[in-house]
Amino acid sequence: MRMTENDAAGVETPDSGAMSWEERESAQAAAYDAIGDRYDEAFPHKDGQIGMVERLLPDLPPGARVLDLGCGTGTPTTRQLVDGGCRVTGTDISPRMLEVAKRNVPEARFLLRDMVDLDPERETYDAVVSCFSLLHLTRDRIPVVLDLVRRALVPGGRFGLAMVEADVDDAPIPFLGQTLRVTGYFRDELRGMLHSAGFTVEHERTLSYAPASTQARPEIQIFMICGNGEERGTA
Ligand SMILES: C[S@@+](CC[C@H](N)C(=O)[O-])C[C@H]1O[C@@H](n2cnc3c(N)ncnc32)[C@H](O)[C@@H]1O
């Protein structure tokens, strides 16, 4: 996902400030509906997020309840979590991505839902993961969702986050023939924001990544595993 340099050049799209949140999100969902299976073809190598989940799994209790926010096609993360013995709920705003995810990971439960609607009063998890999905929100919504995620975690719960390093807010970018809106941070800023939301960053890794289908310069992907600042069993 190219989020830097001149990605926004030549992309004709309304200022999202002029749209309601629902309009913005239905445009994002429609873009991912059109992308569907092609997402996995364009991004066949997902070593960073696979490594992050490998590191996360041993910290989770048997049969852990895990929320995969913006699960996309379910490959590889929902599948990896299910194979690791977790009971996984995948949520996404794109009906088409969820259709593919249900086919790829029939053992998981899937919900068509915007991540801003996560309800910590009604659902709790041993872990939440968000692989390159939080980056589709805006800088004003990301801290709100981080707060929801932290409150939805049991004491000692873990949050696995994958982002692209970039200094942008709600920037339109061309992506596999569609226009998507993305937000990014420099890693120090991202770390600071996680701390402010009450997380402790326990593990951090950065990787240089170039999608198979482009000649573009690599982008920097950031992977963080965070605790929610509480010990397991202290609630
Ligand atoms: C870059 S893809 C990543 C998919 C998957 N997590 C992976 O790593 O392969 C981003 C996904 O987030 C979903 N998404 C974007 N905005 C969302 C939102 N507000 N709530 C839930 N899902 C969202 C998109 O539909 C898409 O499936």
The ligand as an SDF file (V2000), in Angstrom:
LIG
                    3D

 27 29  0  0  0  0  0  0  0  0999 V2000
   -5.3460   -3.4210    3.7960 C   0  0  0  0  0  0  0  0  0  0  0  0
   -6.7110   -4.4970    4.0800 S   0  0  0  0  0  0  0  0  0  0  0  0
   -6.0100   -5.6300    5.2680 C   0  0  0  0  0  0  0  0  0  0  0  0
   -6.8120   -6.8970    5.4280 C   0  0  0  0  0  0  0  0  0  0  0  0
   -6.2610   -7.9190    6.4250 C   0  0  0  0  0  0  0  0  0  0  0  0
   -6.2420   -7.3980    7.7900 N   0  0  0  0  0  0  0  0  0  0  0  0
   -4.8760   -8.3600    6.0130 C   0  0  0  0  0  0  0  0  0  0  0  0
   -3.9330   -8.0580    6.7340 O   0  0  0  0  0  0  0  0  0  0  0  0
   -4.7600   -9.0060    4.9720 O   0  0  0  0  0  0  0  0  0  0  0  0
   -7.7500   -3.4740    5.0880 C   0  0  0  0  0  0  0  0  0  0  0  0
   -9.0900   -4.0870    5.4400 C   0  0  0  0  0  0  0  0  0  0  0  0
   -9.7150   -3.2560    6.4100 O   0  0  0  0  0  0  0  0  0  0  0  0
  -11.0800   -3.1120    6.0740 C   0  0  0  0  0  0  0  0  0  0  0  0
  -11.5450   -1.8410    6.6500 N   0  0  0  0  0  0  0  0  0  0  0  0
  -11.2670   -0.5760    6.2290 C   0  0  0  0  0  0  0  0  0  0  0  0
  -11.8590    0.3180    7.0270 N   0  0  0  0  0  0  0  0  0  0  0  0
  -12.5230   -0.3910    7.9900 C   0  0  0  0  0  0  0  0  0  0  0  0
  -13.3410   -0.0200    9.1030 C   0  0  0  0  0  0  0  0  0  0  0  0
  -13.5880    1.2530    9.3860 N   0  0  0  0  0  0  0  0  0  0  0  0
  -13.8670   -1.0040    9.8690 N   0  0  0  0  0  0  0  0  0  0  0  0
  -13.6360   -2.3130    9.5760 C   0  0  0  0  0  0  0  0  0  0  0  0
  -12.8820   -2.7130    8.5210 N   0  0  0  0  0  0  0  0  0  0  0  0
  -12.3240   -1.7630    7.7440 C   0  0  0  0  0  0  0  0  0  0  0  0
  -11.1080   -3.1410    4.5600 C   0  0  0  0  0  0  0  0  0  0  0  0
  -12.3810   -3.4580    4.0570 O   0  0  0  0  0  0  0  0  0  0  0  0
  -10.0500   -4.2070    4.2660 C   0  0  0  0  0  0  0  0  0  0  0  0
  -10.5950   -5.4880    4.2170 O   0  0  0  0  0  0  0  0  0  0  0  0
  1  2  1  0
  2  3  1  0
  2 10  1  0
  3  4  1  0
  4  5  1  0
  5  6  1  0
  5  7  1  0
  7  8  2  0
  7  9  1  0
 10 11  1  0
 11 12  1  0
 11 26  1  0
 12 13  1  0
 13 14  1  0
 13 24  1  0
 14 15  1  0
 14 23  1  0
 15 16  2  0
 16 17  1  0
 17 18  1  0
 17 23  2  0
 18 19  1  0
 18 20  2  0
 20 21  1  0
 21 22  2  0
 22 23  1  0
 24 25  1  0
 24 26  1  0
 26 27  1  0
M  CHG  2   2   1   9  -1
M  END
$$$$
